[in-house]
């Protein structure tokens, strides 16, 4: 972390528009006075909230100057070794996939579309292996009985804390048009992270969402740069990579979704650029795979430092509803992935990581809906296996795009993925009565194969219904 | 669906029972299926009640045939005044000029939804002048589109931006009259900045049913399509027709045509997309403008089309949105394709046709004043159904298509009304019959209680049924009023009735509350399982849930998508 001295803070202050607005205000306040003392200014500043604004602005600058380092090592040692194992496993998968594609080239009749390095089920299965490992290490002599799929000793937030945090969503008030217009103006004029987060937490009007995201990621005055970067990446796409093929296969699933098939081409372009983007490695908040070079493998990790996985397209798709400009869609996707979605694929003890989120969900379901939890256990379809898909892919494909974007709002608003815990719990609660009647895994699958319509607000309500 | 009518209305209450109805058609697609689903009988002869004919049949046969008063046919005699590209433009231009002459400048200005168009070869000199003027102004990029008159499915269309590209065509026309290519064309300024979604161009197909031109009676179908091109849009490359033409017939021949989805979005999805990007107001305004565009198109030809009570017509409007979300009319089809390329498409078109048949009302069960029938909303009856002045622009176009629930409702209310009138006519018959008897009795003894008896009984029965029915109607039906006396009130009432949608959020909130209450009752087992502590917690949480106010966004979404009314109906059922 780097420290700023006063001079640097002042420099940064001067580069922000708000600073000059404040200065102008002060000048106006002392228009006709000849001599102005420091005390006068202080009094004036206090009286019209200028001081508050300045403090906020400075803290904002300080916060921004902290460059987030990519998390490489986890505080829990065995997770570090697990990450290496996970990477090894993926390298093996890559070899298999590569072999398959080779065979396919020779034999055209065998069109196996299931070509991917890993999917959410693989990830969960891998997480499950932790249980035994840790037991043998920590509870060697203790007969520890737990029904939970994941039971690992990592620092967890209490689940009640999460429930409390999002409870305000239930009390969301109906907003008048006047209020909405006010929010619109606010988004246009606001530059401070905290304020933008507050807006995202409560309500983002349709049509203003793209602007809010861009501002929050500080892209709002950089359109030409974004465009240039994107064109550069697009040029690089001319060199074919093996991974391109996987991404193309991945795109097929999205092309079957009514909401997104129109964007298939754009999504693919974004992803091809994504795996060639050198800046991702330094921007991503957590290292996903521990890139060890293997001597004999033909392939290496992409330049991003991690493998593209199945359904990666799903993260891009909803963003296509925000802008017609592909470089903006790409920039938003990149930022969303580097800041948030990466945690959904990270073997880590961080609060946002897939491991924590899964354990939170199990915790809440097992305490709040024990009957459901046991029933699912008995019929051999664990709670987590049920919702892992929704969790890892942020409900994309399960909800209409506007609802997905509301989830994205919440992620930005709280700088956290915990909203997914709430929604997963709500999701299970919603289908609880049906699930309790299911006698086996097939029944459960049938329930979810039926036409269903899930909505953000609805799931939030169900989450608190018990 | 018509099956609701069959389910609720008793056979003897039909003015014209469906088993007596016969249809005739040469089509073997959704049209046949929709006919069959109504349990009508197919006929080859001239004893049909309804005929779904090809346009050519109308031109060739209709003038020489005498139609029975009950017979209905799916085209107006001179529909081509609207549906042939050149005549449509000619009529629009003329109507606009008339409006200007009458001093209705404001309304005339509204006729700006078609691109600058010339008829070739007759207007070639004017076109050439315009083209020259443009090039002189340094604008060499503006493209023009040539469309052969009277061809459909995108056949023969090409785009050009150099005059040489059509001069050759001109020569073939001039010197070789027998050449089949030498047909009349229209040339239109090409809309160069269409709205692109996913980098692709699209147009909308929207269905409008006209049952009469005097008074102009129009029903707009809530569902339509957005049809996408399969290639990225490129303004520079004007030779690739895949990029520019959205016709399914053309796109099907493209290599990467996706069978499963047919390259289409339904209007609801399109609306969702536009809403997340442009906000609710802008999209509502756009869809309202589309509705007005359609009404204006028909108003322009209202005096030209020969009105005929035998005729109705289902138009397929092709509309393009430009980057500013302004709608442009590309063309009007008199016989929109009723062939489906996906199962979803098939159901949609069958449903659409079924609703058309319900509105045509061969069974004579409706009042003719219904504002919504299936997926169709009445948007014009004599004059456009006007919206309150201060309301945000609104239309049901692209709203949630609640046709199933709506038909169920309308079938129920119709059944009640028919039963009532049936009973009234029966009692009248009895009264008429008993009158003679009464006179006899009166001659014998003037005051006898026995003669009073049945009359009192009748009144009693009648009265109680009426009130009963009325309350039922009030609860079941909100939008569908029967027996509206005059047109003026139709409009007024519609104004009032279109308001509730905006409160839908509030109402759905109540529903959600009641739902949460009911689900509470359903889970007594659950309660016993919880510890006291948890119960306490639950109680506090529940009190909060009851205060719940739905998310503004959700309700907005409901408003525009018409979801609110969907919930409402669920509740009513």
Contacts between the chains, C-beta under 8 A, distances in Angstrom:
chain1	res1	chain2	res2	distance
A	167	B	544	7.2
A	169	B	551	7.9
A	170	B	544	5.7
A	170	B	545	6.1
A	170	B	548	5.3
A	171	B	544	6.5
A	171	B	547	6.3
A	171	B	548	6.8
A	171	B	549	7.1
A	172	B	548	7.7
A	172	B	549	6.1
A	172	B	550	7.3
A	172	B	551	4.9
A	172	B	552	7.5
A	173	B	549	4.8
A	173	B	552	7.8
A	174	B	505	6.3
A	174	B	506	7.3
A	174	B	549	4.8
A	174	B	550	6.7
A	174	B	552	5.7
A	174	B	555	6.5
A	175	B	552	3.9
A	180	B	552	6.9
A	203	B	551	7.2
A	203	B	552	5.8
A	203	B	553	6.3
A	204	B	553	7.7
A	205	B	279	6.2
A	205	B	553	7.7
A	206	B	275	5.3
A	206	B	276	5.2
A	206	B	277	7.5
A	206	B	278	7.6
A	206	B	279	4.8
A	206	B	280	6.0
A	206	B	553	7.1
A	206	B	556	7.4
A	207	B	275	7.8
A	207	B	276	7.7
A	207	B	277	6.5
A	207	B	278	5.2
A	207	B	279	2.7
A	207	B	280	7.6
A	207	B	282	6.9
A	208	B	279	7.1
A	209	B	276	7.1
A	210	B	277	7.4
A	255	B	258	6.6
A	255	B	261	7.7
A	256	B	260	6.5
A	256	B	261	7.4
A	258	B	261	6.6
A	258	B	265	7.0
A	258	B	269	6.2
A	259	B	269	6.2
A	259	B	272	7.7
A	261	B	258	6.8
A	261	B	261	5.3
A	262	B	197	5.4
A	262	B	198	4.0
A	262	B	200	6.2
A	262	B	228	5.8
A	262	B	265	6.8
A	263	B	197	7.8
A	263	B	198	4.1
A	264	B	198	7.5
A	265	B	198	6.6
A	265	B	199	6.5
A	265	B	232	6.7
A	266	B	198	5.2
A	266	B	199	5.9
A	320	B	198	6.4
A	321	B	272	8.0
A	321	B	273	5.7
A	321	B	276	4.5
A	321	B	277	6.2
A	322	B	276	7.1
A	322	B	277	6.5
A	323	B	277	7.4
A	324	B	196	6.0
A	324	B	197	7.4
A	324	B	199	8.0
A	324	B	277	7.8
A	326	B	199	7.1
A	368	B	534	7.9
A	370	B	529	7.3
A	371	B	526	7.3
A	371	B	529	6.4
A	400	B	272	6.3
A	401	B	272	6.3
A	401	B	273	7.3
A	401	B	276	6.1
A	402	B	272	6.3
A	402	B	275	7.1
A	402	B	276	5.3
A	402	B	553	7.3
A	402	B	557	5.9
A	405	B	276	6.2
A	406	B	551	7.9
A	406	B	553	6.6
A	433	B	522	7.7
A	455	B	554	7.1
A	456	B	551	7.6
A	456	B	554	7.5
A	457	B	550	6.3
A	457	B	551	4.9
A	457	B	554	4.9
A	461	B	512	7.4
A	461	B	516	7.4
A	461	B	545	6.7
A	461	B	548	6.9
A	464	B	541	5.5
A	464	B	544	7.7
A	464	B	545	6.5
A	465	B	516	6.9
A	465	B	519	7.6
A	465	B	545	7.0
A	466	B	526	7.7
A	466	B	530	7.8
A	466	B	534	7.8
A	466	B	538	5.7
A	466	B	541	7.4
